[in-house]
Every structure is written in structure tokens, then in C-alpha cells.
Amino acid sequence: MRLFVALCRRYGVRPFRYPRQRRTTIMVRAPRRFFDTVVWRQFSDLHTDLWIYFEQTTERLIKESICSDTRDAETASEPNLLR
């Protein structure tokens, strides 16, 4: 959300919300073509980059601080049903 708001402000688009809207709801008034080709495209690219960075950082911190085995949980077979 903060990334989106920062990009809007960078390009002179004023983010706002109406009363009683959730904090996660952000409204903007901007020409659709400009918004889609500039703001939203850049947001999508940066959001992906941030997500990858956070995943890598989380993996490294867990590996270095908690346990070097960062594999996913094993898939166990179904337990026997009680009859």
C-alpha cells in the first residue's frame, strides 16, 4: 500500500479514501491511459521486485538465525480412518 501511495504522489496523482472506507482502500483520480501505462505498470514491476527481495531475505534470515533446513514441510500420507 505504501509503495502504491508513494508512486501516485511521485507522478502527481493524489491518493485518497472516502469516509468509512478501509485503510487498505486507496482511490485515485487520473487519466486511465496514463495510470495504466505509467503508475500501475511501475507499481506491478516494483511490487514483484519487493516480493522477491522479501522472500530471499526471509529465507536467509531463517537459515542463518533459526535452522539451516529451510525445505518445505513433508507431505504425509493420509492417516487411517477410525471405524
C-alpha positions in Angstrom: 0.0 0.0 0.0 2.8 2.5 0.9 4.6 1.7 -2.4 1.4 2.5 -4.4 0.7 5.7 -2.5 4.4 6.8 -3.0 4.2 6.2 -6.7 0.9 8.1 -7.0 2.4 11.1 -5.3 5.6 10.8 -7.4 3.5 11.3 -10.5 1.2 14.0 -9.1 -1.8 11.7 -8.6 -3.5 12.4 -5.2 -4.4 9.2 -3.3 -7.4 9.4 -1.0 -10.2 7.4 0.6 -13.8 8.2 1.4 -15.1 8.2 5.0 -15.7 4.7 6.3 -13.5 3.1 3.7 -10.9 0.6 4.9 -7.3 1.7 5.3 -6.4 -0.7 2.6 -8.7 1.0 0.1 -6.9 3.7 -2.0 -8.8 5.8 -4.5 -7.2 8.0 -7.2 -8.5 10.3 -10.0 -6.2 10.1 -13.0 -6.5 9.6 -16.8 -6.9 5.9 -17.3 -4.3 5.5 -20.0 -1.6 7.4 -18.0 -2.4 5.5 -14.9 -2.3 2.1 -16.6 0.8 2.7 -18.6 2.9 4.6 -16.1 1.8 4.2 -12.4 0.2 0.8 -12.5 3.0 -0.8 -14.7 5.7 0.6 -12.5 3.8 -0.5 -9.3 3.5 -4.0 -10.7 7.2 -4.2 -11.5 8.3 -2.8 -8.2 5.9 -5.0 -6.2 7.3 -8.1 -7.9 10.9 -7.0 -7.1 10.0 -6.3 -3.5 8.2 -9.6 -3.1 11.3 -11.5 -4.4 13.6 -9.4 -2.1 11.5 -10.2 0.9 11.3 -13.9 0.1 15.1 -14.1 -0.3 15.7 -12.1 2.9 13.3 -14.2 4.9 14.9 -17.4 3.6 18.4 -16.1 4.5 17.4 -14.9 8.0 15.7 -18.2 8.8 18.6 -20.2 7.5 21.2 -18.1 9.5 19.3 -17.5 12.7 16.9 -20.4 13.3 17.6 -23.5 11.2 19.6 -24.2 8.1 17.0 -26.6 6.9 14.5 -24.4 5.1 12.8 -27.0 3.0 9.0 -27.1 2.8 7.1 -29.4 5.1 6.8 -33.0 4.0 3.7 -34.4 2.6 2.4 -37.2 4.8 0.1 -40.0 3.8 -3.5 -39.9 4.9 -4.0 -41.2 8.4 -6.1 -44.4 8.8 -9.7 -43.6 9.4 -11.3 -44.7 12.7 -14.1 -47.2 12.3 
